[in-house]
Amino acid sequence: MGVAPLSLHAQPDSAPEALIAQFSPAPPLRIAIAGLVHDHVHGILQRQKKGTIEIAGIAESNKDLAVRYSKQYGFSMDLVFDTVEEMLAKTKPEAVADFNSIFDHLKTVQICAPKGVHVMVEKPLAVSVAHAKEMRDLALKNNIQLLTNYETTWYGTHHRARQYVLEDKKIGDLRKVVFHTGHEGPKEIGVTKEFFDWLTDPVANGAGALTDFGCYGSNLATWFMKGKKPATVSCITQQVKPDIYPKVDDECTIILTYPKTQVIIQASWNWPFGVKNTQLYGKTGYIICEDKNNITYRYEKQEKAAKEVVPENNAPYNDSLSYLTAVLRKEITPQPFDLSALDNNMIVCEILDAAKESAKKGTVVHL
């Protein structure tokens, strides 16, 4: 169908506008779930009540966990299978949403791609560049969509800020970008045991806070830099709470350098509260995305900072399942280096691998 100019945000006529697709009613997306051990799965389990998706099946070998969620969300245990292979054979979904450990993303794609089943994984794409390359090759060979979901992808402030920076040139050339991401720690915020067990495992998660929250800044930086790779990656990690997290880092700072821009990613399980904010400093001003709805900015010749409230994005740019549905219905096409796109997330994996190498060796890594 055609693409019509509509606003990315619900906003007054005087506000900036973007182009998005126009949509027609469609049947619910028939989607299956691979794994229940990632606490982000609660979002998709809640979503079925809205009628925009149909959960075709769930692959989870931990039956105690499956029963617990079955009681909580009211789905039948008849939907639950021991393996992804069995689930696909019995339910034939359009797509699979992966809520396993990051290490297990590869296995899900190895099973789904040859069967032509599209996959969306939770951030980051893969536990390593080696895994990511195999996943990419399988996706391209079998012509499936392989998308990555980040909470920050759907923040209206990020889309508004990118428009102001790259299109409207409100702050001049970018010089420094700072990302603050994280929370008090997985144990401190009360994640489930199943989530905690793999999130704090250096194999299953690849690292600790470095992987868990370093990926957000890496993803957004690649988007703001229009797909350019950083020239260098430097990283320092710490174990502030080795009694709680003995196997992985809980404190991480990553520095990316570009020819005229520096990016600082502060990823931590030691914040006093949950935080995800983005600070963009240009040659003539700055824009700070305080959260998903609030921007603070100061431009050239402006005596003091001002604030702007940014509304939620319009569908399908408001959440991962709306976006996935629109992509599979061919109502929108992921653009190169979009936040969910494969090419962006391949670079994210390169950055994270380089960060781990830098932290381990105490050296600057050149990409």
Contacts in CASP RR format, 6 or more apart in sequence:
PFRMAT RR
TARGET T0000
AUTHOR 0000-0000-0000
METHOD contacts of the structure
MODEL  1
MGVAPLSLHAQPDSAPEALIAQFSPAPPLRIAIAGLVHDHVHGILQRQKK
GTIEIAGIAESNKDLAVRYSKQYGFSMDLVFDTVEEMLAKTKPEAVADFN
SIFDHLKTVQICAPKGVHVMVEKPLAVSVAHAKEMRDLALKNNIQLLTNY
ETTWYGTHHRARQYVLEDKKIGDLRKVVFHTGHEGPKEIGVTKEFFDWLT
DPVANGAGALTDFGCYGSNLATWFMKGKKPATVSCITQQVKPDIYPKVDD
ECTIILTYPKTQVIIQASWNWPFGVKNTQLYGKTGYIICEDKNNITYRYE
KQEKAAKEVVPENNAPYNDSLSYLTAVLRKEITPQPFDLSALDNNMIVCE
ILDAAKESAKKGTVVHL
1 21 0 8 1.000
1 22 0 8 1.000
1 24 0 8 1.000
1 330 0 8 1.000
1 331 0 8 1.000
2 21 0 8 1.000
2 22 0 8 1.000
3 19 0 8 1.000
3 20 0 8 1.000
3 21 0 8 1.000
3 22 0 8 1.000
3 332 0 8 1.000
4 21 0 8 1.000
4 22 0 8 1.000
5 17 0 8 1.000
5 19 0 8 1.000
6 17 0 8 1.000
6 19 0 8 1.000
6 20 0 8 1.000
6 21 0 8 1.000
6 22 0 8 1.000
6 314 0 8 1.000
7 15 0 8 1.000
7 17 0 8 1.000
7 18 0 8 1.000
7 20 0 8 1.000
7 314 0 8 1.000
8 17 0 8 1.000
8 18 0 8 1.000
8 20 0 8 1.000
8 156 0 8 1.000
8 159 0 8 1.000
8 313 0 8 1.000
8 314 0 8 1.000
8 317 0 8 1.000
9 15 0 8 1.000
9 156 0 8 1.000
9 159 0 8 1.000
9 160 0 8 1.000
9 310 0 8 1.000
9 311 0 8 1.000
9 312 0 8 1.000
9 313 0 8 1.000
9 314 0 8 1.000
10 311 0 8 1.000
10 312 0 8 1.000
10 314 0 8 1.000
11 17 0 8 1.000
11 311 0 8 1.000
16 160 0 8 1.000
16 163 0 8 1.000
16 164 0 8 1.000
16 168 0 8 1.000
18 159 0 8 1.000
18 163 0 8 1.000
20 314 0 8 1.000
20 316 0 8 1.000
20 317 0 8 1.000
20 332 0 8 1.000
21 316 0 8 1.000
21 326 0 8 1.000
21 331 0 8 1.000
21 332 0 8 1.000
23 315 0 8 1.000
23 316 0 8 1.000
23 326 0 8 1.000
23 331 0 8 1.000
26 325 0 8 1.000
26 329 0 8 1.000
28 51 0 8 1.000
28 52 0 8 1.000
28 53 0 8 1.000
28 54 0 8 1.000
29 52 0 8 1.000
29 53 0 8 1.000
29 54 0 8 1.000
29 94 0 8 1.000
29 95 0 8 1.000
29 321 0 8 1.000
29 324 0 8 1.000
29 325 0 8 1.000
29 328 0 8 1.000
30 53 0 8 1.000
30 54 0 8 1.000
30 56 0 8 1.000
30 93 0 8 1.000
30 94 0 8 1.000
30 95 0 8 1.000
31 44 0 8 1.000
31 53 0 8 1.000
31 54 0 8 1.000
31 55 0 8 1.000
31 56 0 8 1.000
31 93 0 8 1.000
31 94 0 8 1.000
31 95 0 8 1.000
31 96 0 8 1.000
31 97 0 8 1.000
31 321 0 8 1.000
31 324 0 8 1.000
32 55 0 8 1.000
32 56 0 8 1.000
32 57 0 8 1.000
32 58 0 8 1.000
32 59 0 8 1.000
32 87 0 8 1.000
32 88 0 8 1.000
32 91 0 8 1.000
32 93 0 8 1.000
32 95 0 8 1.000
32 96 0 8 1.000
32 97 0 8 1.000
33 41 0 8 1.000
33 44 0 8 1.000
33 55 0 8 1.000
33 57 0 8 1.000
33 58 0 8 1.000
33 59 0 8 1.000
33 60 0 8 1.000
33 96 0 8 1.000
33 97 0 8 1.000
33 99 0 8 1.000
34 59 0 8 1.000
34 84 0 8 1.000
34 87 0 8 1.000
34 96 0 8 1.000
34 97 0 8 1.000
34 98 0 8 1.000
34 99 0 8 1.000
34 100 0 8 1.000
34 108 0 8 1.000
35 41 0 8 1.000
35 58 0 8 1.000
35 59 0 8 1.000
35 60 0 8 1.000
35 98 0 8 1.000
35 99 0 8 1.000
35 100 0 8 1.000
36 58 0 8 1.000
36 60 0 8 1.000
36 62 0 8 1.000
36 65 0 8 1.000
36 66 0 8 1.000
36 69 0 8 1.000
36 99 0 8 1.000
36 194 0 8 1.000
37 60 0 8 1.000
37 62 0 8 1.000
37 65 0 8 1.000
37 99 0 8 1.000
37 100 0 8 1.000
37 101 0 8 1.000
37 192 0 8 1.000
37 194 0 8 1.000
37 195 0 8 1.000
37 197 0 8 1.000
37 198 0 8 1.000
38 99 0 8 1.000
38 100 0 8 1.000
38 101 0 8 1.000
38 122 0 8 1.000
38 195 0 8 1.000
39 191 0 8 1.000
39 192 0 8 1.000
39 195 0 8 1.000
40 99 0 8 1.000
40 122 0 8 1.000
40 149 0 8 1.000
41 69 0 8 1.000
41 99 0 8 1.000
44 53 0 8 1.000
44 55 0 8 1.000
44 97 0 8 1.000
44 99 0 8 1.000
44 321 0 8 1.000
45 55 0 8 1.000
45 69 0 8 1.000
45 72 0 8 1.000
45 73 0 8 1.000
45 75 0 8 1.000
46 73 0 8 1.000
47 53 0 8 1.000
47 321 0 8 1.000
48 54 0 8 1.000
48 55 0 8 1.000
48 73 0 8 1.000
48 75 0 8 1.000
52 321 0 8 1.000
52 322 0 8 1.000
52 325 0 8 1.000
53 321 0 8 1.000
53 325 0 8 1.000
55 75 0 8 1.000
55 79 0 8 1.000
56 79 0 8 1.000
56 91 0 8 1.000
56 92 0 8 1.000
56 93 0 8 1.000
57 79 0 8 1.000
57 80 0 8 1.000
57 81 0 8 1.000
57 87 0 8 1.000
57 90 0 8 1.000
57 91 0 8 1.000
57 93 0 8 1.000
58 66 0 8 1.000
58 75 0 8 1.000
58 79 0 8 1.000
58 80 0 8 1.000
58 81 0 8 1.000
58 87 0 8 1.000
59 80 0 8 1.000
59 81 0 8 1.000
59 82 0 8 1.000
59 83 0 8 1.000
59 84 0 8 1.000
59 86 0 8 1.000
59 87 0 8 1.000
60 66 0 8 1.000
60 80 0 8 1.000
60 81 0 8 1.000
60 82 0 8 1.000
61 82 0 8 1.000
61 83 0 8 1.000
62 194 0 8 1.000
63 80 0 8 1.000
65 194 0 8 1.000
66 77 0 8 1.000
66 80 0 8 1.000
67 77 0 8 1.000
69 75 0 8 1.000
70 76 0 8 1.000
70 77 0 8 1.000
70 80 0 8 1.000
79 91 0 8 1.000
81 87 0 8 1.000
81 90 0 8 1.000
84 96 0 8 1.000
84 107 0 8 1.000
84 108 0 8 1.000
84 111 0 8 1.000
84 112 0 8 1.000
85 111 0 8 1.000
88 96 0 8 1.000
88 111 0 8 1.000
88 112 0 8 1.000
88 115 0 8 1.000
88 117 0 8 1.000
93 117 0 8 1.000
94 117 0 8 1.000
94 118 0 8 1.000
94 328 0 8 1.000
95 117 0 8 1.000
95 118 0 8 1.000
95 119 0 8 1.000
95 120 0 8 1.000
95 145 0 8 1.000
95 324 0 8 1.000
95 328 0 8 1.000
96 108 0 8 1.000
96 112 0 8 1.000
96 117 0 8 1.000
96 118 0 8 1.000
96 119 0 8 1.000
96 120 0 8 1.000
97 119 0 8 1.000
97 120 0 8 1.000
97 121 0 8 1.000
97 321 0 8 1.000
97 324 0 8 1.000
98 104 0 8 1.000
98 105 0 8 1.000
98 108 0 8 1.000
98 119 0 8 1.000
98 120 0 8 1.000
98 121 0 8 1.000
98 122 0 8 1.000
99 122 0 8 1.000
100 107 0 8 1.000
100 108 0 8 1.000
101 127 0 8 1.000
101 198 0 8 1.000
101 199 0 8 1.000
101 201 0 8 1.000
101 204 0 8 1.000
101 205 0 8 1.000
102 122 0 8 1.000
102 124 0 8 1.000
102 126 0 8 1.000
102 127 0 8 1.000
102 204 0 8 1.000
102 205 0 8 1.000
102 206 0 8 1.000
102 211 0 8 1.000
103 127 0 8 1.000
103 131 0 8 1.000
103 198 0 8 1.000
103 203 0 8 1.000
103 204 0 8 1.000
103 205 0 8 1.000
103 206 0 8 1.000
104 204 0 8 1.000
105 121 0 8 1.000
105 125 0 8 1.000
105 126 0 8 1.000
105 127 0 8 1.000
105 131 0 8 1.000
105 135 0 8 1.000
106 126 0 8 1.000
106 127 0 8 1.000
106 131 0 8 1.000
106 134 0 8 1.000
106 135 0 8 1.000
108 119 0 8 1.000
108 121 0 8 1.000
109 119 0 8 1.000
109 134 0 8 1.000
109 135 0 8 1.000
109 138 0 8 1.000
109 139 0 8 1.000
109 146 0 8 1.000
110 134 0 8 1.000
110 138 0 8 1.000
112 118 0 8 1.000
112 119 0 8 1.000
112 144 0 8 1.000
113 119 0 8 1.000
113 138 0 8 1.000
113 139 0 8 1.000
113 141 0 8 1.000
113 142 0 8 1.000
113 144 0 8 1.000
113 146 0 8 1.000
114 138 0 8 1.000
114 142 0 8 1.000
116 142 0 8 1.000
116 143 0 8 1.000
116 144 0 8 1.000
117 144 0 8 1.000
118 144 0 8 1.000
118 145 0 8 1.000
118 146 0 8 1.000
118 147 0 8 1.000
118 324 0 8 1.000
118 328 0 8 1.000
119 139 0 8 1.000
119 144 0 8 1.000
119 145 0 8 1.000
119 146 0 8 1.000
119 147 0 8 1.000
120 145 0 8 1.000
120 146 0 8 1.000
120 147 0 8 1.000
120 148 0 8 1.000
120 149 0 8 1.000
120 320 0 8 1.000
120 324 0 8 1.000
120 340 0 8 1.000
121 146 0 8 1.000
121 147 0 8 1.000
121 148 0 8 1.000
121 149 0 8 1.000
122 148 0 8 1.000
122 149 0 8 1.000
123 148 0 8 1.000
123 149 0 8 1.000
123 150 0 8 1.000
123 215 0 8 1.000
123 216 0 8 1.000
123 219 0 8 1.000
124 148 0 8 1.000
124 211 0 8 1.000
124 215 0 8 1.000
124 218 0 8 1.000
124 219 0 8 1.000
124 345 0 8 1.000
124 348 0 8 1.000
124 349 0 8 1.000
124 352 0 8 1.000
125 132 0 8 1.000
125 135 0 8 1.000
125 146 0 8 1.000
125 148 0 8 1.000
125 342 0 8 1.000
125 345 0 8 1.000
125 346 0 8 1.000
125 348 0 8 1.000
125 349 0 8 1.000
126 132 0 8 1.000
126 135 0 8 1.000
126 349 0 8 1.000
127 203 0 8 1.000
127 204 0 8 1.000
127 205 0 8 1.000
127 206 0 8 1.000
127 211 0 8 1.000
128 206 0 8 1.000
128 349 0 8 1.000
128 353 0 8 1.000
129 346 0 8 1.000
129 349 0 8 1.000
129 350 0 8 1.000
129 353 0 8 1.000
131 349 0 8 1.000
132 345 0 8 1.000
132 346 0 8 1.000
132 349 0 8 1.000
133 346 0 8 1.000
135 146 0 8 1.000
136 146 0 8 1.000
136 342 0 8 1.000
136 346 0 8 1.000
138 144 0 8 1.000
139 145 0 8 1.000
139 146 0 8 1.000
139 342 0 8 1.000
145 324 0 8 1.000
145 327 0 8 1.000
145 328 0 8 1.000
145 334 0 8 1.000
146 342 0 8 1.000
147 320 0 8 1.000
147 323 0 8 1.000
147 324 0 8 1.000
147 327 0 8 1.000
147 334 0 8 1.000
147 340 0 8 1.000
147 341 0 8 1.000
147 342 0 8 1.000
148 219 0 8 1.000
148 340 0 8 1.000
148 342 0 8 1.000
148 344 0 8 1.000
148 345 0 8 1.000
148 348 0 8 1.000
149 320 0 8 1.000
149 340 0 8 1.000
150 215 0 8 1.000
150 216 0 8 1.000
150 219 0 8 1.000
150 339 0 8 1.000
150 340 0 8 1.000
151 216 0 8 1.000
151 276 0 8 1.000
152 158 0 8 1.000
152 181 0 8 1.000
152 216 0 8 1.000
152 219 0 8 1.000
152 220 0 8 1.000
152 276 0 8 1.000
152 278 0 8 1.000
152 292 0 8 1.000
152 339 0 8 1.000
153 219 0 8 1.000
153 320 0 8 1.000
153 323 0 8 1.000
153 339 0 8 1.000
153 340 0 8 1.000
154 292 0 8 1.000
154 313 0 8 1.000
154 317 0 8 1.000
154 318 0 8 1.000
154 319 0 8 1.000
154 320 0 8 1.000
155 276 0 8 1.000
155 289 0 8 1.000
155 291 0 8 1.000
155 292 0 8 1.000
155 293 0 8 1.000
156 292 0 8 1.000
156 293 0 8 1.000
156 310 0 8 1.000
156 311 0 8 1.000
156 312 0 8 1.000
156 313 0 8 1.000
157 278 0 8 1.000
157 289 0 8 1.000
157 290 0 8 1.000
157 291 0 8 1.000
157 292 0 8 1.000
157 293 0 8 1.000
157 294 0 8 1.000
157 295 0 8 1.000
157 310 0 8 1.000
158 220 0 8 1.000
158 278 0 8 1.000
158 289 0 8 1.000
159 313 0 8 1.000
159 317 0 8 1.000
160 295 0 8 1.000
160 308 0 8 1.000
160 310 0 8 1.000
161 278 0 8 1.000
161 280 0 8 1.000
161 287 0 8 1.000
161 289 0 8 1.000
161 295 0 8 1.000
162 223 0 8 1.000
162 224 0 8 1.000
164 170 0 8 1.000
164 171 0 8 1.000
164 287 0 8 1.000
164 297 0 8 1.000
165 171 0 8 1.000
165 172 0 8 1.000
165 174 0 8 1.000
165 224 0 8 1.000
165 280 0 8 1.000
165 282 0 8 1.000
165 287 0 8 1.000
166 224 0 8 1.000
166 226 0 8 1.000
170 285 0 8 1.000
170 287 0 8 1.000
170 297 0 8 1.000
170 299 0 8 1.000
171 280 0 8 1.000
171 281 0 8 1.000
171 282 0 8 1.000
171 283 0 8 1.000
171 284 0 8 1.000
171 285 0 8 1.000
171 286 0 8 1.000
171 287 0 8 1.000
171 297 0 8 1.000
171 299 0 8 1.000
172 282 0 8 1.000
172 283 0 8 1.000
172 284 0 8 1.000
172 285 0 8 1.000
173 260 0 8 1.000
173 261 0 8 1.000
173 282 0 8 1.000
173 283 0 8 1.000
174 224 0 8 1.000
174 225 0 8 1.000
174 260 0 8 1.000
174 261 0 8 1.000
174 280 0 8 1.000
174 281 0 8 1.000
174 282 0 8 1.000
175 260 0 8 1.000
175 261 0 8 1.000
175 262 0 8 1.000
175 281 0 8 1.000
175 282 0 8 1.000
175 283 0 8 1.000
176 261 0 8 1.000
176 262 0 8 1.000
176 263 0 8 1.000
176 264 0 8 1.000
176 279 0 8 1.000
176 281 0 8 1.000
176 282 0 8 1.000
177 221 0 8 1.000
177 224 0 8 1.000
177 261 0 8 1.000
177 262 0 8 1.000
177 263 0 8 1.000
177 264 0 8 1.000
177 278 0 8 1.000
177 279 0 8 1.000
177 280 0 8 1.000
177 281 0 8 1.000
178 263 0 8 1.000
178 264 0 8 1.000
178 266 0 8 1.000
178 278 0 8 1.000
178 279 0 8 1.000
178 281 0 8 1.000
179 214 0 8 1.000
179 216 0 8 1.000
179 217 0 8 1.000
179 220 0 8 1.000
179 221 0 8 1.000
179 263 0 8 1.000
179 264 0 8 1.000
179 265 0 8 1.000
179 266 0 8 1.000
179 267 0 8 1.000
179 277 0 8 1.000
179 278 0 8 1.000
179 279 0 8 1.000
180 266 0 8 1.000
180 271 0 8 1.000
180 275 0 8 1.000
180 276 0 8 1.000
180 277 0 8 1.000
180 279 0 8 1.000
181 213 0 8 1.000
181 214 0 8 1.000
181 216 0 8 1.000
181 217 0 8 1.000
181 265 0 8 1.000
181 266 0 8 1.000
181 267 0 8 1.000
181 268 0 8 1.000
181 275 0 8 1.000
181 276 0 8 1.000
182 209 0 8 1.000
182 212 0 8 1.000
182 213 0 8 1.000
182 267 0 8 1.000
182 268 0 8 1.000
182 269 0 8 1.000
182 271 0 8 1.000
182 274 0 8 1.000
182 275 0 8 1.000
182 276 0 8 1.000
183 189 0 8 1.000
183 269 0 8 1.000
183 271 0 8 1.000
183 273 0 8 1.000
183 274 0 8 1.000
183 275 0 8 1.000
184 269 0 8 1.000
184 270 0 8 1.000
184 271 0 8 1.000
184 272 0 8 1.000
184 273 0 8 1.000
184 274 0 8 1.000
185 250 0 8 1.000
185 269 0 8 1.000
185 270 0 8 1.000
186 195 0 8 1.000
186 196 0 8 1.000
186 199 0 8 1.000
186 200 0 8 1.000
186 269 0 8 1.000
187 196 0 8 1.000
187 244 0 8 1.000
188 269 0 8 1.000
189 274 0 8 1.000
191 199 0 8 1.000
197 204 0 8 1.000
198 204 0 8 1.000
198 205 0 8 1.000
199 205 0 8 1.000
199 208 0 8 1.000
199 212 0 8 1.000
200 208 0 8 1.000
200 245 0 8 1.000
200 247 0 8 1.000
200 248 0 8 1.000
201 247 0 8 1.000
201 248 0 8 1.000
202 208 0 8 1.000
202 247 0 8 1.000
202 248 0 8 1.000
205 211 0 8 1.000
205 212 0 8 1.000
205 248 0 8 1.000
206 248 0 8 1.000
206 356 0 8 1.000
207 237 0 8 1.000
207 248 0 8 1.000
207 249 0 8 1.000
207 252 0 8 1.000
207 352 0 8 1.000
207 356 0 8 1.000
208 245 0 8 1.000
208 248 0 8 1.000
208 249 0 8 1.000
208 250 0 8 1.000
208 252 0 8 1.000
208 269 0 8 1.000
209 237 0 8 1.000
209 248 0 8 1.000
209 249 0 8 1.000
209 250 0 8 1.000
209 251 0 8 1.000
209 252 0 8 1.000
209 267 0 8 1.000
209 268 0 8 1.000
209 269 0 8 1.000
210 235 0 8 1.000
210 237 0 8 1.000
210 248 0 8 1.000
210 249 0 8 1.000
210 252 0 8 1.000
210 254 0 8 1.000
210 267 0 8 1.000
210 352 0 8 1.000
210 355 0 8 1.000
210 356 0 8 1.000
210 359 0 8 1.000
211 352 0 8 1.000
212 267 0 8 1.000
212 269 0 8 1.000
213 252 0 8 1.000
213 267 0 8 1.000
213 268 0 8 1.000
213 269 0 8 1.000
214 252 0 8 1.000
214 254 0 8 1.000
214 265 0 8 1.000
214 267 0 8 1.000
214 352 0 8 1.000
214 355 0 8 1.000
215 348 0 8 1.000
215 352 0 8 1.000
216 265 0 8 1.000
216 267 0 8 1.000
216 276 0 8 1.000
217 263 0 8 1.000
217 265 0 8 1.000
217 267 0 8 1.000
217 278 0 8 1.000
218 254 0 8 1.000
218 256 0 8 1.000
218 265 0 8 1.000
218 347 0 8 1.000
218 348 0 8 1.000
218 351 0 8 1.000
218 352 0 8 1.000
219 339 0 8 1.000
219 344 0 8 1.000
219 345 0 8 1.000
219 348 0 8 1.000
220 278 0 8 1.000
220 339 0 8 1.000
221 230 0 8 1.000
221 256 0 8 1.000
221 263 0 8 1.000
221 265 0 8 1.000
221 351 0 8 1.000
222 228 0 8 1.000
222 229 0 8 1.000
222 337 0 8 1.000
222 344 0 8 1.000
222 347 0 8 1.000
222 348 0 8 1.000
222 351 0 8 1.000
223 337 0 8 1.000
223 338 0 8 1.000
223 339 0 8 1.000
223 344 0 8 1.000
224 280 0 8 1.000
225 258 0 8 1.000
225 261 0 8 1.000
225 263 0 8 1.000
226 337 0 8 1.000
227 336 0 8 1.000
227 337 0 8 1.000
227 343 0 8 1.000
227 344 0 8 1.000
227 347 0 8 1.000
228 258 0 8 1.000
229 347 0 8 1.000
229 350 0 8 1.000
229 367 0 8 1.000
230 256 0 8 1.000
230 257 0 8 1.000
230 258 0 8 1.000
230 263 0 8 1.000
230 351 0 8 1.000
230 367 0 8 1.000
231 257 0 8 1.000
231 258 0 8 1.000
231 259 0 8 1.000
231 366 0 8 1.000
231 367 0 8 1.000
232 255 0 8 1.000
232 256 0 8 1.000
232 257 0 8 1.000
232 364 0 8 1.000
232 365 0 8 1.000
232 366 0 8 1.000
232 367 0 8 1.000
233 254 0 8 1.000
233 255 0 8 1.000
233 256 0 8 1.000
233 351 0 8 1.000
233 354 0 8 1.000
233 355 0 8 1.000
233 358 0 8 1.000
233 364 0 8 1.000
233 365 0 8 1.000
233 367 0 8 1.000
234 254 0 8 1.000
234 255 0 8 1.000
234 358 0 8 1.000
234 364 0 8 1.000
234 365 0 8 1.000
235 252 0 8 1.000
235 253 0 8 1.000
235 254 0 8 1.000
235 255 0 8 1.000
235 354 0 8 1.000
235 355 0 8 1.000
235 356 0 8 1.000
235 358 0 8 1.000
235 359 0 8 1.000
236 252 0 8 1.000
236 253 0 8 1.000
236 359 0 8 1.000
237 249 0 8 1.000
237 251 0 8 1.000
237 252 0 8 1.000
237 359 0 8 1.000
238 249 0 8 1.000
238 250 0 8 1.000
238 251 0 8 1.000
238 252 0 8 1.000
239 245 0 8 1.000
239 246 0 8 1.000
239 248 0 8 1.000
239 249 0 8 1.000
239 250 0 8 1.000
239 251 0 8 1.000
240 250 0 8 1.000
240 251 0 8 1.000
240 270 0 8 1.000
241 250 0 8 1.000
241 269 0 8 1.000
241 270 0 8 1.000
244 250 0 8 1.000
245 269 0 8 1.000
249 359 0 8 1.000
250 268 0 8 1.000
250 269 0 8 1.000
250 270 0 8 1.000
251 268 0 8 1.000
251 269 0 8 1.000
251 270 0 8 1.000
252 265 0 8 1.000
252 266 0 8 1.000
252 267 0 8 1.000
252 268 0 8 1.000
252 355 0 8 1.000
252 359 0 8 1.000
253 264 0 8 1.000
253 265 0 8 1.000
253 266 0 8 1.000
253 267 0 8 1.000
254 264 0 8 1.000
254 265 0 8 1.000
254 267 0 8 1.000
254 351 0 8 1.000
254 355 0 8 1.000
255 262 0 8 1.000
255 263 0 8 1.000
255 264 0 8 1.000
255 265 0 8 1.000
256 262 0 8 1.000
256 263 0 8 1.000
256 264 0 8 1.000
256 265 0 8 1.000
256 351 0 8 1.000
257 263 0 8 1.000
276 291 0 8 1.000
276 292 0 8 1.000
277 288 0 8 1.000
277 289 0 8 1.000
277 290 0 8 1.000
277 291 0 8 1.000
278 288 0 8 1.000
278 289 0 8 1.000
279 286 0 8 1.000
279 287 0 8 1.000
279 288 0 8 1.000
279 289 0 8 1.000
280 286 0 8 1.000
280 287 0 8 1.000
280 288 0 8 1.000
280 289 0 8 1.000
284 299 0 8 1.000
284 300 0 8 1.000
285 297 0 8 1.000
285 298 0 8 1.000
285 299 0 8 1.000
285 300 0 8 1.000
286 297 0 8 1.000
286 298 0 8 1.000
287 295 0 8 1.000
287 296 0 8 1.000
287 297 0 8 1.000
288 295 0 8 1.000
288 296 0 8 1.000
288 297 0 8 1.000
289 295 0 8 1.000
290 296 0 8 1.000
292 310 0 8 1.000
292 312 0 8 1.000
293 309 0 8 1.000
293 310 0 8 1.000
293 311 0 8 1.000
293 312 0 8 1.000
294 307 0 8 1.000
294 308 0 8 1.000
294 309 0 8 1.000
294 310 0 8 1.000
295 307 0 8 1.000
295 308 0 8 1.000
295 309 0 8 1.000
295 310 0 8 1.000
296 305 0 8 1.000
296 306 0 8 1.000
296 307 0 8 1.000
296 308 0 8 1.000
297 305 0 8 1.000
297 306 0 8 1.000
297 307 0 8 1.000
297 308 0 8 1.000
298 304 0 8 1.000
298 305 0 8 1.000
298 306 0 8 1.000
312 318 0 8 1.000
315 322 0 8 1.000
315 326 0 8 1.000
316 322 0 8 1.000
316 323 0 8 1.000
316 325 0 8 1.000
316 326 0 8 1.000
316 331 0 8 1.000
316 332 0 8 1.000
317 323 0 8 1.000
320 340 0 8 1.000
323 332 0 8 1.000
323 340 0 8 1.000
326 332 0 8 1.000
327 333 0 8 1.000
327 334 0 8 1.000
334 340 0 8 1.000
334 341 0 8 1.000
334 342 0 8 1.000
335 341 0 8 1.000
336 343 0 8 1.000
337 343 0 8 1.000
337 344 0 8 1.000
337 347 0 8 1.000
338 344 0 8 1.000
350 367 0 8 1.000
351 367 0 8 1.000
354 365 0 8 1.000
354 367 0 8 1.000
355 365 0 8 1.000
357 363 0 8 1.000
357 365 0 8 1.000
358 364 0 8 1.000
358 365 0 8 1.000
END
